[in-house]
Amino acid sequence: MKFLTLEAGQLGLLFDNTVIDVPAAAARLQVGAVPGTLGELVGDGDDAAVGVYALAQRAWRQGIATRDYAQVRPQAPFPVPVRNILCLGKNYLAHAREIAQKMQLGDDAPARPIVFTKATTSVIAPGAPIPSYPHLTRKLDYEAELALVIGRGGRDIAPQSAWEHVFGYTAINDISARDLQKDHVQWFRAKSLDGFAPMGPVVVHSSVMPAPSEIEVKCYVNGEQRQCERFDRLIFDVPAIISVLSAGMTLLPGDIIATGTPAGVGMGYSPPRYLRAGDEVVVEVTGVGQLRNPVS
């Protein structure tokens, strides 16, 4: 099950290369109330997802409310998230080491998860331009990440129950202004400028999520591969992340958790290889496909 947000904000579902407009299909097939948006679907839970999938299958077989995927310009799955995106820093060992080398710090793995957030206003759609802000930064960087979408909320979630709270996953590009990151010490401003969170194109439901060892997170800049790592190489895995984040703090349906980026960010090269206007950045996550954005 692969869900997406269509041009008018309505819920869509992707079968192979065919997109079904869920509200339109429900109206044509005279089906009762269905979630109209991806956010509503996540809030309604897995049973609702199964029902929407069955509806979409009917529409697909009958050719109702369908379009070829190439004709669709999806929005970000959650154009306005329920709250700030929760993010993990330095959560792949090789990335932690490349940053430590640049900053002349110890290269040990973090003892505890490093947590920060990105503003909701940083989210942009697949294909939307990433602003380069030349008047604000000379060190614009990319970070390919797999992002989890929380389905069932909760507080003090035990590690062994963590996966029960995951609705699905998507791709995100944690764009960062490295000079602002240094200037302000905290990371929030450097990672929250408008356009600094390309997301999508789809959310893959947890029922069809591959095992972490079968998922790769990649990044390409102008066709050159810069990042590639398996999702099972996280320092803090999904159960640890959800357990820590929910300790004393309620996770909400629709919360987005960016799980960290692999080695190969622009800052890690010698000399650094930052983004410039005219570049194209592609984040690729197994199952999700490609999240492609130009830099303006």
Rosetta blueprint (number, residue, H / E / L):
1 M L
2 K E
3 F E
4 L E
5 T E
6 L L
7 E L
8 A L
9 G L
10 Q L
11 L E
12 G E
13 L E
14 L E
15 F E
16 D L
17 N L
18 T E
19 V E
20 I E
21 D E
22 V H
23 P H
24 A H
25 A H
26 A H
27 A H
28 R H
29 L L
30 Q L
31 V L
32 G L
33 A L
34 V L
35 P L
36 G L
37 T L
38 L H
39 G H
40 E H
41 L H
42 V H
43 G H
44 D H
45 G L
46 D H
47 D H
48 A H
49 A H
50 V H
51 G H
52 V H
53 Y H
54 A H
55 L H
56 A H
57 Q H
58 R H
59 A H
60 W H
61 R H
62 Q H
63 G L
64 I L
65 A L
66 T E
67 R E
68 D E
69 Y H
70 A H
71 Q H
72 V L
73 R L
74 P L
75 Q L
76 A L
77 P L
78 F L
79 P L
80 V L
81 P L
82 V L
83 R L
84 N L
85 I E
86 L E
87 C E
88 L E
89 G E
90 K L
91 N L
92 Y E
93 L H
94 A H
95 H H
96 A H
97 R H
98 E H
99 I H
100 A H
101 Q H
102 K H
103 M H
104 Q L
105 L L
106 G L
107 D L
108 D L
109 A L
110 P L
111 A L
112 R L
113 P L
114 I E
115 V E
116 F E
117 T E
118 K E
119 A L
120 T H
121 T H
122 S H
123 V E
124 I E
125 A L
126 P L
127 G L
128 A L
129 P L
130 I E
131 P L
132 S L
133 Y L
134 P L
135 H L
136 L L
137 T L
138 R L
139 K L
140 L E
141 D E
142 Y L
143 E L
144 A E
145 E E
146 L E
147 A E
148 L E
149 V E
150 I E
151 G L
152 R L
153 G L
154 G E
155 R L
156 D L
157 I L
158 A L
159 P H
160 Q H
161 S H
162 A H
163 W H
164 E H
165 H H
166 V E
167 F E
168 G E
169 Y E
170 T E
171 A E
172 I E
173 N E
174 D L
175 I L
176 S E
177 A E
178 R H
179 D H
180 L H
181 Q H
182 K H
183 D H
184 H L
185 V L
186 Q L
187 W L
188 F L
189 R H
190 A H
191 K H
192 S L
193 L L
194 D L
195 G L
196 F L
197 A E
198 P E
199 M E
200 G L
201 P L
202 V L
203 V E
204 V E
205 H E
206 S H
207 S H
208 V H
209 M L
210 P L
211 A L
212 P H
213 S H
214 E H
215 I L
216 E E
217 V E
218 K E
219 C E
220 Y E
221 V E
222 N L
223 G L
224 E E
225 Q E
226 R E
227 Q E
228 C E
229 E E
230 R E
231 F H
232 D H
233 R H
234 L E
235 I L
236 F L
237 D L
238 V H
239 P H
240 A H
241 I H
242 I H
243 S H
244 V H
245 L H
246 S H
247 A L
248 G L
249 M L
250 T L
251 L E
252 L L
253 P L
254 G L
255 D L
256 I E
257 I E
258 A E
259 T L
260 G L
261 T L
262 P L
263 A L
264 G L
265 V L
266 G H
267 M H
268 G H
269 Y L
270 S L
271 P L
272 P L
273 R L
274 Y L
275 L L
276 R L
277 A L
278 G L
279 D L
280 E E
281 V E
282 V E
283 V E
284 E E
285 V E
286 T L
287 G L
288 V L
289 G E
290 Q E
291 L E
292 R E
293 N E
294 P E
295 V E
296 S L
